[in-house]
């Protein structure tokens, strides 16, 4: 069985990772098409040992295409995803546009893979926010074991979450500071080099940013609406890899040893936690890795049944491209079986 796959936004950071992962995981694709805007028409991207030239999304005929991996932003998804889905093609959308739509499943395969079945309502499946995705992989097995009551999460998110221009901004600002040139922020509201910015996405009336709201709302949809969660999302001067400090309060007793055992057995996770210098994972360690890493597991003695942990993942992979490909793999194995 093989499937025709199109990637919208193939020239972007996530689109390129999608192409790499499709090849690396030997996804059963009979054909892979790279799509982008008209200004990127003909630009070359790599798929395994092949070079693909991008085609224009506006002119592409989706007839015969089985799966579209949409990674071109919310406005493009808003314009195109429902049109593509209406042609019988399943869209896996990496933008935020459809995440909270009641007829669109929001999926982390290790957590709620069975909910993929709801794709038939609109032929659209949503990929969660990058910061939510890695947290869900960590929380799911613990919630099953001892039932999570409350979560306090602080994120340390790399600039790649804002796109290639943000990565360039960090690079140019860093160089400018070293050579004593002026620094002029463009992508971010303040200097990002040698700084941290407690502001991701727009501010809401509550005082939360939309990124923080996403973590709350998406956790409720993916895992359990009864979990109380509060988030503080911070942009840090790191090129790749999101980190999260997660404080968890459980309904039922759970100790450190049980947390170790549960997480070590859980899919998609690797526990690296030695109580010594360097015995933990940092963002630079996770770049290019499919796993979500857990370190710094310890009791929170200020609350009953409290645990702290450190969670790190490559945000372009599990936070975006890898999760989308895993959704596509399960979609094909369980729902889109072809003769």
Secondary structure, 3 states (H helix, E strand, C coil): CCEEEEEECCCCHHHHHHHHHHHHCCCCEEEEEEEECHHHCCCEEEECCEEEECEEHHHCCCCCCCEEEECCCHHHHHHHHHHHHHCCCEEEECCCCCCCCCCCEEECHHHHHHHHHHHHHCCEEEECCHHHHHHHHHHHHHHHHHCEEEEEEEEEECHHHHCHHHHHHHHHHHHHHHCCCCCCCCCCCCCCCCCEECCCCCECCCCCEHHHHHHHHHHHHHCCCCCEEEEEEEEECCCCCEEEEEEEEECCCCCHHHHHHHHHHCCCEEECCCCCCCCCCCHHHHCCCCCEEEEEEEEECCCCCEEEEEEEECCCHHHHHHHHHHHHHHHHHHCCCCC
